[in-house]
Amino acid sequence: MPTPRRPVPQRQSQAVYRRRRLVAAALLVLVLGVLGVGGWTLARGLGHASATRAAVDPGPLATVAPSLSASPSAPAATPTAAQTTAPAAAPTASPTVSPTPTCDPAKIAVAASTDKQVYAPTENPVLTLKVTNQNPIPCPVNVGTSQMEYLIVSGADRIYDSKDCQDGAEDLVKTIAPGATETANLPWSRTRSTEGCKAITVKPLPGTYVLTASLGSLQSPKAVFTLQ
């Protein structure tokens, strides 16, 4: 059997080849155009994203808060009532506790007096001793006969002393209020006295006499009177 012959391809014309080349070139231009537009779009998108990120993130310097002291032209802050420091209160003095007052013996005053300044020959003087508390508080004072003494002199002559013939001297403590006075009276019969209460018949002569009264260690000023 004879071998079948392969069909011989027909030679294309030049016009067909040109058309094919034009179509391929057009397709290439189209692909390149599509790729160019896509790349431009991607680059634009990346640039816009970078700009947005830069606007949102100002960088390390933008995160540092400016200091008031770094700006020399910044105006001085006006102090408000809350900022103004109130002046410190002056320290108050601690209350001083006054000491409890006590009775001062030097403020127990003793005075002497007589009921008259001049006595007729038949009149007997009444001798008076006054005790006054000059302390600001009440004070107990012994005003008994054991503390009292009446002394009468005329010049250097000792005329009478109530202790010479005193019998049964006693203590008598009284509380005397501030400014108050206790009084003791002793009638004098115009007689002399001596220590030990010896009898004396001589009478005091008319003249000037001085009375001094004492209460313990306290002594009164002198009181002068006259006997006729």
C-alpha positions in Angstrom: 0.0 0.0 0.0 1.2 3.4 -0.8 2.2 5.6 2.1 -0.2 8.5 2.6 1.3 11.9 2.1 1.2 14.5 4.8 -0.7 17.6 3.8 1.7 20.4 3.1 0.8 23.5 4.9 0.0 26.4 2.8 2.3 29.4 3.0 0.6 32.3 4.6 0.6 35.7 2.8 2.6 38.7 4.1 -0.6 40.5 4.9 -1.6 37.8 7.4 1.7 38.1 9.2 1.5 41.8 9.4 -2.0 41.6 10.9 -0.7 39.1 13.5 2.3 41.4 14.4 -0.1 44.4 14.8 -2.4 42.4 17.1 0.5 41.2 19.2 1.9 44.7 19.5 -1.5 46.0 20.5 -1.8 43.4 23.1 1.7 44.2 24.5 0.9 47.9 24.6 -2.4 47.1 26.4 -0.6 45.0 29.0 2.1 47.6 29.6 -0.6 50.3 30.0 -2.5 48.2 32.5 0.7 47.5 34.5 1.7 51.2 34.4 -1.7 52.4 35.6 -1.6 49.8 38.4 1.9 50.8 39.5 1.0 54.5 39.5 -2.1 53.8 41.5 -0.1 51.7 44.0 2.6 54.4 44.4 -0.1 57.1 44.9 -1.7 54.9 47.6 1.6 54.4 49.3 2.4 58.1 49.3 -1.0 59.0 50.7 -0.6 56.5 53.5 2.9 57.9 54.3 1.5 61.4 54.4 -1.4 60.3 56.7 1.0 58.5 59.0 3.2 61.6 59.2 0.3 63.7 60.1 -0.9 61.4 62.8 2.7 60.7 64.2 4.5 64.0 64.5 7.7 62.3 65.5 9.7 62.2 68.7 10.1 65.9 69.0 6.4 66.6 68.9 5.8 64.3 71.9 7.9 66.5 74.3 5.7 69.0 76.2 7.2 72.5 76.1 8.4 73.7 79.5 7.3 77.1 80.9 10.9 77.9 81.9 12.2 77.1 78.3 10.3 80.1 76.9 11.9 83.4 78.1 9.2 85.5 76.6 6.4 83.7 78.4 4.5 86.1 80.7 4.8 85.6 84.5 1.9 83.6 85.9 -0.4 85.7 88.1 -0.8 84.1 91.5 -4.3 83.2 92.3 -5.9 83.1 95.7 -5.2 79.4 95.9 -1.5 79.9 95.0 -0.9 82.8 97.5 0.7 81.6 100.6 -1.0 82.8 103.7 1.3 84.5 106.3 2.3 82.3 109.1 0.3 82.9 112.2 2.2 84.5 115.0 2.8 82.0 117.8 0.5 82.5 120.7 2.0 82.7 124.0 1.3 79.8 126.3 -1.0 80.7 129.2 1.1 81.4 132.3 -0.1 79.6 135.4 -0.1 82.1 138.2 1.4 80.8 141.4 -1.0 80.1 144.2 -0.9 83.2 146.5 0.3 82.8 150.0 0.0 84.9 153.1 2.9 87.3 153.5 3.5 88.1 157.2 5.0 91.4 156.2 1.6 92.4 154.9 -0.1 91.9 158.3 -0.1 95.5 159.6 -0.2 96.5 163.2 -1.4 99.9 164.5 -1.6 101.5 168.0 -4.0 104.2 169.1 -5.8 105.6 172.1 -9.4 106.6 172.3 -8.4 110.3 173.1 -5.5 112.5 172.5 -5.7 114.3 175.9 -6.9 112.9 179.2 -8.1 114.8 182.2 -6.6 113.8 185.7 -9.6 111.6 186.3 -9.7 109.9 182.9 -8.1 106.5 182.1 -6.9 105.9 178.5 -8.1 103.0 176.5 -5.2 101.4 174.5 -6.1 99.9 171.2 -4.2 97.5 169.0 -5.4 97.0 165.4 -4.4 94.1 163.1 -5.1 94.5 159.3 -4.6 91.9 156.6 -3.2 93.5 153.6 -2.8 90.3 151.6 -5.1 89.6 148.6 -6.3 86.4 150.3 -7.7 85.6 153.7 -4.9 84.9 156.3 -5.0 83.1 159.6 -3.4 85.4 162.3 -2.8 84.6 166.0 -4.3 87.6 167.8 -4.3 86.0 171.3 -3.0 87.7 174.4 0.2 85.5 174.1 1.1 87.7 171.1 -0.1 91.1 172.2 2.0 93.7 174.0 1.3 97.3 174.9 4.3 99.4 175.9 4.1 103.0 177.2 7.2 105.2 177.6 7.9 108.8 178.5 11.2 109.7 177.0 13.7 107.1 178.2 11.4 106.1 181.2 9.6 102.8 180.8 6.2 103.4 182.3 4.1 100.4 181.5 4.3 97.0 179.8 1.2 94.8 179.5 3.4 91.6 179.8 4.8 92.5 183.2 1.7 91.4 185.1 0.0 89.3 182.4 -1.8 86.2 183.7 -3.0 83.3 181.6 -1.8 84.3 178.2 -3.6 82.5 175.4 -3.4 81.9 171.7 -6.3 82.9 169.5 -6.1 82.3 165.7 -8.5 84.2 163.5 -8.8 84.1 159.8 -8.8 87.7 158.6 -10.3 88.6 155.2 -8.3 90.8 152.8 -8.5 94.4 154.0 -10.3 93.4 157.2 -9.1 94.5 160.7 -9.2 92.9 164.1 -9.2 95.2 167.1 -8.2 94.6 170.8 -8.7 97.1 173.6 -6.9 97.4 176.9 -8.0 100.0 179.6 -5.0 101.5 181.3 -5.5 102.6 185.0 -2.5 105.0 184.9 -0.3 102.7 187.0 3.3 101.8 186.5 4.6 98.3 186.0 7.9 96.5 186.3 9.2 93.1 185.2 7.9 90.4 187.5 4.9 92.6 188.4 6.4 94.1 191.5 4.2 96.7 193.3 4.9 100.4 192.6 3.1 103.1 194.4 4.4 106.0 192.3 1.9 107.3 189.8 2.7 108.6 186.3 3.0 112.4 186.2 1.1 114.7 183.8 2.9 114.8 180.5 3.3 113.4 177.0 3.4 109.6 176.6 4.1 107.3 173.7 2.3 104.0 173.0 3.7 101.2 170.9 1.7 98.0 170.2 3.1 94.7 169.1 1.7 91.4 167.8 4.4 88.8 168.0 7.4 90.2 166.0 5.2 92.9 164.3 5.4 96.3 165.9 3.2 99.4 165.3 4.2 103.0 164.7 4.2 105.2 167.8 0.9 106.8 169.0 1.3 109.9 171.2 -1.2 111.1 173.9 -1.2 113.4 176.8 -2.0 113.0 180.5 -3.1 116.0 182.6 
